[in-house]
Amino acid sequence: MTLTPGQRAALKNLARKKSGEAVDWINIGDARALTDQGLAERTSAGWVITPAGAAALAASGEP
């Protein structure tokens, strides 16, 4: 799966958000693209990373 630089940045922000860190804003277009790929979802708490998103990030080898 290929992510754009913006989608990759959004996914990393969502991972940091999940761990309780303060994160930069997340581009809605990038977040929606991640949702379409099953890597994020929109909840009442905002955008969150899914287990598939966390796995994709881990598989990419990026911190």
Backbone hydrogen bonds in HBPLUS format (Angstrom, degrees):
<---DONOR---> <-ACCEPTOR-->    atom                        ^
c    i                          cat <-CA-CA->   ^        H-A-AA   ^      H-
h    n   atom  resd res      DA  || num        DHA   H-A  angle D-A-AA Bond
n    s   type  num  typ     dist DA aas  dist angle  dist       angle   num
A0008-ARG N   A0004-THR O   2.90 MM   4  6.13 161.4  1.93 158.2 163.5     1
A0009-ALA N   A0005-PRO O   2.95 MM   4  6.14 156.7  2.00 144.9 151.1     2
A0010-ALA N   A0006-GLY O   2.91 MM   4  6.12 156.5  1.97 145.5 152.2     3
A0011-LEU N   A0007-GLN O   2.88 MM   4  6.07 156.5  1.94 147.8 154.1     4
A0012-LYS N   A0008-ARG O   2.97 MM   4  6.22 156.9  2.02 147.2 153.4     5
A0013-ASN N   A0009-ALA O   2.90 MM   4  6.14 154.1  1.96 146.3 153.9     6
A0014-LEU N   A0010-ALA O   2.89 MM   4  6.15 154.7  1.96 148.3 155.0     7
A0015-ALA N   A0011-LEU O   3.00 MM   4  6.26 148.4  2.10 143.8 152.3     8
A0016-ARG N   A0012-LYS O   3.00 MM   4  6.28 158.1  2.05 148.2 153.8     9
A0017-LYS N   A0013-ASN O   2.80 MM   4  6.01 153.2  1.87 147.8 156.3    10
A0018-LYS N   A0014-LEU O   2.98 MM   4  6.14 154.4  2.04 141.9 147.9    11
A0019-SER N   A0015-ALA O   3.25 MM   4  6.56 141.1  2.41 138.1 147.7    12
A0019-SER N   A0016-ARG O   3.12 MM   3  5.15 125.1  2.44  93.9 107.9    13
A0021-GLU N   A0016-ARG O   3.00 MM   5  5.40 151.8  2.09 156.7 147.9    14
A0020-GLY N   A0017-LYS O   2.94 MM   3  5.13 158.9  1.98 108.9 114.2    15
A0031-ALA N   A0027-ASN O   2.90 MM   4  6.18 161.5  1.93 155.6 161.6    16
A0032-ARG N   A0028-ILE O   2.81 MM   4  5.99 156.7  1.87 150.8 157.0    17
A0033-ALA N   A0029-GLY O   3.02 MM   4  6.21 153.0  2.09 141.6 148.9    18
A0034-LEU N   A0030-ASP O   2.94 MM   4  6.25 154.1  2.01 148.4 155.6    19
A0035-THR N   A0031-ALA O   2.91 MM   4  6.19 148.9  2.01 143.4 152.4    20
A0036-ASP N   A0032-ARG O   2.87 MM   4  6.18 155.6  1.93 149.0 155.2    21
A0037-GLN N   A0033-ALA O   3.15 MM   4  6.42 135.1  2.36 137.8 149.1    22
A0037-GLN N   A0034-LEU O   3.15 MM   3  5.09 129.8  2.41  92.5 105.8    23
A0039-LEU N   A0034-LEU O   2.78 MM   5  5.02 151.8  1.86 158.0 150.5    24
A0038-GLY N   A0035-THR O   2.93 MM   3  4.93 157.6  1.98 104.2 111.4    25
A0050-THR N   A0039-LEU O   3.11 MM  11  5.32 170.4  2.12 121.7 121.1    26
A0041-GLU N   A0048-VAL O   2.86 MM   7  5.49 149.5  1.96 153.3 162.6    27
A0048-VAL N   A0041-GLU O   2.87 MM   7  5.49 158.6  1.91 160.2 167.5    28
A0043-THR N   A0046-GLY O   2.85 MM   3  5.11 169.2  1.86 137.0 140.7    29
A0046-GLY N   A0043-THR O   3.00 MM   3  5.11 163.5  2.02 108.8 113.4    30
A0053-GLY N   A0050-THR O   2.99 MM   3  4.94 119.1  2.37  95.5 111.1    31
A0054-ALA N   A0050-THR O   2.93 MM   4  6.31 157.1  1.99 156.7 162.5    32
A0055-ALA N   A0051-PRO O   2.94 MM   4  6.15 154.5  2.01 144.9 152.0    33
A0056-ALA N   A0052-ALA O   2.91 MM   4  6.09 154.3  1.98 142.7 149.8    34
A0057-LEU N   A0053-GLY O   2.96 MM   4  6.16 156.1  2.02 146.3 152.7    35
A0058-ALA N   A0054-ALA O   2.94 MM   4  6.14 159.1  1.98 145.3 151.3    36
A0059-ALA N   A0055-ALA O   2.84 MM   4  6.00 155.5  1.90 147.7 154.8    37
A0060-SER N   A0056-ALA O   3.05 MM   4  6.19 132.4  2.29 136.9 148.4    38
A0060-SER N   A0057-LEU O   3.20 MM   3  5.18 132.7  2.43  93.5 106.1    39
A0061-GLY N   A0058-ALA O   3.15 MM   3  5.46 152.4  2.23 105.3 113.5    40
